[in-house]
Amino acid sequence: MGKTLEIAISKVAALSEPAQEQLGRELLERIEALKNLRTEIDVGIRELEASLGEELDVEALLRELNEEHAGKA
């Protein structure tokens, strides 16, 4: 185990049980999200290597993101 993680775990151990549980859940969610992202990246790399990539319309993507952002505001 890395030194930074050991320090973090020792600090978490000093917290209340509910706080420890909450941090544990958040950490597990983060790990799962990173694992899923790594899988998606690996799939994308394999698709690009197999020349399965598609040209990206950057302007359309930016419009879509701006619309999503405007809807959340």
URCOR-V226059 format. One record per run of one state. SS is the DSSP state (a for helix, b for strand, c for the rest). FROM is the first residue (numbers start at 1). LEN is the number of residues. If there is no record, write none. Layout:
# URCOR-V226059
ss=SS from=FROM len=LEN
ss=SS from=FROM len=LEN
This chain:
# URCOR-V226059
ss=c from=1 len=2
ss=a from=3 len=11
ss=c from=14 len=3
ss=a from=17 len=33
ss=c from=50 len=8
ss=a from=58 len=15
ss=c from=73 len=1
